[in-house]
Amino acid sequence: MAGALLLFEPEQGSRELLEQNLRDDGFEVLGATRDGEALDLVERTRPDLVVATGLELCRRLRAGEPGRTWDRNVPVIVVTQPSSDPVDRVRALERGADDVLQRPIAYLELVARIRAILRRTATNGDERIEAGEIVIDRRTRRVHVRGIPVQLPGREFELAARLASDPGRVWTKSELLRDVWGFRSNGLTRTVDSHACRLRRKLRLDEDDRFVVNVWGVGYRLLE
C-alpha cells in the first residue's frame, strides 16, 4: 500500500468517488462524513495522513480533547471552498495544516501532494537527531528537551527537524518554505515566523533557554 489515509468529506458522492480513485492508486482509505466519526477513526486506526474538507477537523486534531489519544502530529491536508482566498489558506497553514488545496480539486495534484508529505514524514528506524539538549526521533515523531517530552504538531515538528539537522546554521526563510512547506517562492514568510514563534515557546522550558534564534533579515537557526 502507498499509505493509509483518512478522507473527511461531508458530501457522500464526492467522498466515495475520491475514495475509489485513491484506492486505485494504491492507498488504503477510510472515509468519514462527520467530524466525530473522523476523530474516532483517527484515534482508532492511526492513519499516515488526513485529507479534510474545512479547517475545523484540523483544529480539533491539533488541539486534542480530554480523554482522546489520537496522534496530534498526524499530517493534514485541508481542502477549502472555491470562495476561499489566500488569507484563508495562510490561516489554515498557521493553524496546523500541512498543506492546503482549494476546490475544485485537481486529482493528480492532490495525489502528488499526498505523496510529497508521506515522503517527508517517512522515517527509518535509526533516524534520530541530537542537537545540544534537544533530541528528535523522526521514527516516533517525538521531541525531548533535556529528557522532557515536548508535543509538536506536524509542521512545527518538521520545522524543528529541519533546523536540528544543522543546528548552528542560519536557515533562510526561503529555504524553510521550500524544505518544510514545499513552496517555491518567497511568499508567505509570515507562516515561517508564526511557526518559529510557537516552536520557540514550546521548546523553552527554562528562562535561559535560547532555541529557534531569529537572525534578523535572514532567517532562523536552532541553537544560539
Contacts in CASP RR format, 6 or more apart in sequence:
PFRMAT RR
TARGET T0000
AUTHOR 0000-0000-0000
METHOD contacts of the structure
MODEL  1
MAGALLLFEPEQGSRELLEQNLRDDGFEVLGATRDGEALDLVERTRPDLV
VATGLELCRRLRAGEPGRTWDRNVPVIVVTQPSSDPVDRVRALERGADDV
LQRPIAYLELVARIRAILRRTATNGDERIEAGEIVIDRRTRRVHVRGIPV
QLPGREFELAARLASDPGRVWTKSELLRDVWGFRSNGLTRTVDSHACRLR
RKLRLDEDDRFVVNVWGVGYRLLE
1 26 0 8 1.000
1 27 0 8 1.000
1 28 0 8 1.000
2 25 0 8 1.000
2 26 0 8 1.000
2 27 0 8 1.000
2 115 0 8 1.000
2 118 0 8 1.000
3 26 0 8 1.000
3 27 0 8 1.000
3 28 0 8 1.000
3 48 0 8 1.000
3 49 0 8 1.000
3 118 0 8 1.000
4 27 0 8 1.000
4 28 0 8 1.000
4 29 0 8 1.000
4 30 0 8 1.000
4 45 0 8 1.000
4 46 0 8 1.000
4 47 0 8 1.000
4 48 0 8 1.000
4 49 0 8 1.000
5 22 0 8 1.000
5 27 0 8 1.000
5 28 0 8 1.000
5 29 0 8 1.000
5 30 0 8 1.000
5 47 0 8 1.000
5 48 0 8 1.000
5 49 0 8 1.000
5 50 0 8 1.000
5 51 0 8 1.000
5 114 0 8 1.000
6 29 0 8 1.000
6 30 0 8 1.000
6 31 0 8 1.000
6 32 0 8 1.000
6 38 0 8 1.000
6 41 0 8 1.000
6 42 0 8 1.000
6 45 0 8 1.000
6 47 0 8 1.000
6 49 0 8 1.000
6 50 0 8 1.000
6 51 0 8 1.000
7 15 0 8 1.000
7 18 0 8 1.000
7 19 0 8 1.000
7 22 0 8 1.000
7 29 0 8 1.000
7 30 0 8 1.000
7 31 0 8 1.000
7 32 0 8 1.000
7 51 0 8 1.000
8 31 0 8 1.000
8 32 0 8 1.000
8 33 0 8 1.000
8 35 0 8 1.000
8 38 0 8 1.000
8 50 0 8 1.000
8 51 0 8 1.000
8 52 0 8 1.000
8 53 0 8 1.000
8 57 0 8 1.000
9 15 0 8 1.000
9 18 0 8 1.000
9 31 0 8 1.000
9 32 0 8 1.000
9 33 0 8 1.000
9 51 0 8 1.000
9 53 0 8 1.000
9 79 0 8 1.000
10 33 0 8 1.000
10 34 0 8 1.000
10 53 0 8 1.000
11 33 0 8 1.000
11 53 0 8 1.000
12 33 0 8 1.000
15 31 0 8 1.000
15 33 0 8 1.000
18 105 0 8 1.000
18 107 0 8 1.000
19 29 0 8 1.000
19 31 0 8 1.000
21 107 0 8 1.000
22 29 0 8 1.000
22 111 0 8 1.000
23 29 0 8 1.000
25 111 0 8 1.000
27 114 0 8 1.000
30 41 0 8 1.000
30 45 0 8 1.000
30 47 0 8 1.000
31 38 0 8 1.000
31 41 0 8 1.000
32 38 0 8 1.000
32 41 0 8 1.000
35 56 0 8 1.000
35 57 0 8 1.000
35 60 0 8 1.000
38 50 0 8 1.000
38 52 0 8 1.000
38 57 0 8 1.000
39 57 0 8 1.000
39 60 0 8 1.000
39 61 0 8 1.000
39 65 0 8 1.000
39 68 0 8 1.000
39 70 0 8 1.000
41 47 0 8 1.000
42 50 0 8 1.000
42 61 0 8 1.000
42 70 0 8 1.000
42 71 0 8 1.000
42 74 0 8 1.000
43 68 0 8 1.000
43 69 0 8 1.000
43 70 0 8 1.000
46 70 0 8 1.000
46 71 0 8 1.000
46 74 0 8 1.000
47 74 0 8 1.000
48 74 0 8 1.000
48 75 0 8 1.000
48 118 0 8 1.000
48 121 0 8 1.000
49 74 0 8 1.000
49 75 0 8 1.000
49 76 0 8 1.000
49 77 0 8 1.000
49 114 0 8 1.000
49 117 0 8 1.000
49 118 0 8 1.000
49 121 0 8 1.000
50 57 0 8 1.000
50 58 0 8 1.000
50 61 0 8 1.000
50 74 0 8 1.000
50 75 0 8 1.000
50 76 0 8 1.000
50 77 0 8 1.000
51 76 0 8 1.000
51 77 0 8 1.000
51 79 0 8 1.000
51 110 0 8 1.000
51 114 0 8 1.000
52 58 0 8 1.000
52 76 0 8 1.000
52 77 0 8 1.000
52 78 0 8 1.000
52 79 0 8 1.000
53 78 0 8 1.000
53 79 0 8 1.000
54 78 0 8 1.000
54 79 0 8 1.000
54 80 0 8 1.000
54 81 0 8 1.000
54 92 0 8 1.000
55 78 0 8 1.000
55 80 0 8 1.000
55 91 0 8 1.000
55 92 0 8 1.000
55 95 0 8 1.000
55 97 0 8 1.000
57 76 0 8 1.000
58 76 0 8 1.000
58 78 0 8 1.000
58 92 0 8 1.000
58 95 0 8 1.000
58 96 0 8 1.000
58 97 0 8 1.000
59 95 0 8 1.000
59 96 0 8 1.000
61 70 0 8 1.000
61 72 0 8 1.000
61 74 0 8 1.000
61 76 0 8 1.000
62 72 0 8 1.000
62 76 0 8 1.000
62 95 0 8 1.000
62 96 0 8 1.000
62 153 0 8 1.000
63 72 0 8 1.000
64 70 0 8 1.000
64 72 0 8 1.000
71 141 0 8 1.000
72 151 0 8 1.000
72 153 0 8 1.000
73 141 0 8 1.000
73 151 0 8 1.000
73 152 0 8 1.000
73 153 0 8 1.000
73 154 0 8 1.000
73 157 0 8 1.000
74 154 0 8 1.000
75 98 0 8 1.000
75 117 0 8 1.000
75 118 0 8 1.000
75 121 0 8 1.000
75 154 0 8 1.000
76 96 0 8 1.000
76 97 0 8 1.000
76 98 0 8 1.000
77 97 0 8 1.000
77 98 0 8 1.000
77 99 0 8 1.000
77 100 0 8 1.000
77 101 0 8 1.000
77 110 0 8 1.000
77 113 0 8 1.000
77 114 0 8 1.000
77 117 0 8 1.000
78 92 0 8 1.000
78 97 0 8 1.000
78 99 0 8 1.000
78 100 0 8 1.000
78 101 0 8 1.000
79 100 0 8 1.000
79 101 0 8 1.000
79 102 0 8 1.000
79 103 0 8 1.000
79 105 0 8 1.000
80 88 0 8 1.000
80 89 0 8 1.000
80 92 0 8 1.000
80 100 0 8 1.000
80 101 0 8 1.000
80 102 0 8 1.000
80 103 0 8 1.000
81 102 0 8 1.000
81 103 0 8 1.000
82 102 0 8 1.000
82 103 0 8 1.000
82 104 0 8 1.000
84 102 0 8 1.000
89 100 0 8 1.000
89 102 0 8 1.000
90 188 0 8 1.000
90 190 0 8 1.000
90 191 0 8 1.000
92 100 0 8 1.000
93 100 0 8 1.000
93 155 0 8 1.000
93 181 0 8 1.000
93 188 0 8 1.000
93 191 0 8 1.000
94 190 0 8 1.000
94 191 0 8 1.000
94 194 0 8 1.000
94 195 0 8 1.000
96 153 0 8 1.000
96 154 0 8 1.000
96 155 0 8 1.000
97 155 0 8 1.000
98 117 0 8 1.000
98 154 0 8 1.000
98 155 0 8 1.000
98 158 0 8 1.000
99 113 0 8 1.000
99 117 0 8 1.000
99 181 0 8 1.000
101 109 0 8 1.000
101 110 0 8 1.000
101 113 0 8 1.000
116 182 0 8 1.000
120 158 0 8 1.000
121 141 0 8 1.000
121 158 0 8 1.000
123 138 0 8 1.000
123 139 0 8 1.000
123 141 0 8 1.000
124 138 0 8 1.000
124 139 0 8 1.000
125 139 0 8 1.000
126 139 0 8 1.000
127 137 0 8 1.000
127 138 0 8 1.000
127 139 0 8 1.000
128 135 0 8 1.000
128 136 0 8 1.000
128 137 0 8 1.000
128 138 0 8 1.000
128 139 0 8 1.000
129 135 0 8 1.000
129 136 0 8 1.000
129 137 0 8 1.000
129 138 0 8 1.000
129 161 0 8 1.000
129 164 0 8 1.000
129 165 0 8 1.000
130 136 0 8 1.000
131 163 0 8 1.000
131 164 0 8 1.000
131 167 0 8 1.000
131 222 0 8 1.000
131 223 0 8 1.000
132 167 0 8 1.000
132 223 0 8 1.000
133 145 0 8 1.000
133 146 0 8 1.000
134 143 0 8 1.000
134 144 0 8 1.000
134 145 0 8 1.000
134 160 0 8 1.000
134 164 0 8 1.000
134 167 0 8 1.000
134 203 0 8 1.000
134 211 0 8 1.000
134 222 0 8 1.000
135 143 0 8 1.000
135 144 0 8 1.000
135 147 0 8 1.000
136 142 0 8 1.000
136 143 0 8 1.000
136 157 0 8 1.000
136 160 0 8 1.000
136 161 0 8 1.000
136 164 0 8 1.000
137 143 0 8 1.000
138 161 0 8 1.000
141 154 0 8 1.000
141 157 0 8 1.000
142 149 0 8 1.000
143 149 0 8 1.000
143 150 0 8 1.000
143 151 0 8 1.000
143 152 0 8 1.000
143 157 0 8 1.000
143 160 0 8 1.000
143 203 0 8 1.000
144 150 0 8 1.000
145 203 0 8 1.000
145 205 0 8 1.000
145 209 0 8 1.000
145 211 0 8 1.000
146 205 0 8 1.000
148 205 0 8 1.000
150 202 0 8 1.000
150 203 0 8 1.000
150 205 0 8 1.000
151 202 0 8 1.000
152 160 0 8 1.000
152 199 0 8 1.000
152 202 0 8 1.000
155 180 0 8 1.000
155 181 0 8 1.000
155 195 0 8 1.000
156 195 0 8 1.000
156 198 0 8 1.000
156 199 0 8 1.000
156 202 0 8 1.000
158 180 0 8 1.000
159 176 0 8 1.000
159 180 0 8 1.000
159 192 0 8 1.000
159 195 0 8 1.000
159 196 0 8 1.000
159 199 0 8 1.000
160 199 0 8 1.000
160 203 0 8 1.000
160 222 0 8 1.000
162 171 0 8 1.000
162 176 0 8 1.000
162 179 0 8 1.000
162 180 0 8 1.000
163 171 0 8 1.000
163 212 0 8 1.000
163 220 0 8 1.000
163 221 0 8 1.000
163 222 0 8 1.000
164 222 0 8 1.000
167 221 0 8 1.000
167 222 0 8 1.000
167 223 0 8 1.000
168 221 0 8 1.000
168 222 0 8 1.000
168 223 0 8 1.000
169 221 0 8 1.000
170 215 0 8 1.000
170 218 0 8 1.000
170 219 0 8 1.000
170 220 0 8 1.000
170 221 0 8 1.000
171 179 0 8 1.000
171 219 0 8 1.000
171 220 0 8 1.000
171 221 0 8 1.000
172 218 0 8 1.000
172 219 0 8 1.000
173 186 0 8 1.000
173 189 0 8 1.000
173 192 0 8 1.000
173 193 0 8 1.000
173 218 0 8 1.000
173 219 0 8 1.000
173 220 0 8 1.000
174 186 0 8 1.000
176 192 0 8 1.000
176 219 0 8 1.000
176 220 0 8 1.000
177 183 0 8 1.000
177 185 0 8 1.000
177 186 0 8 1.000
177 187 0 8 1.000
177 188 0 8 1.000
177 189 0 8 1.000
177 191 0 8 1.000
177 192 0 8 1.000
178 184 0 8 1.000
181 188 0 8 1.000
181 191 0 8 1.000
192 219 0 8 1.000
192 220 0 8 1.000
196 212 0 8 1.000
196 214 0 8 1.000
196 220 0 8 1.000
199 211 0 8 1.000
199 212 0 8 1.000
200 211 0 8 1.000
200 212 0 8 1.000
203 209 0 8 1.000
203 211 0 8 1.000
203 212 0 8 1.000
204 211 0 8 1.000
210 223 0 8 1.000
210 224 0 8 1.000
211 222 0 8 1.000
211 223 0 8 1.000
211 224 0 8 1.000
212 220 0 8 1.000
212 222 0 8 1.000
213 220 0 8 1.000
213 221 0 8 1.000
213 222 0 8 1.000
213 223 0 8 1.000
213 224 0 8 1.000
214 220 0 8 1.000
215 221 0 8 1.000
END
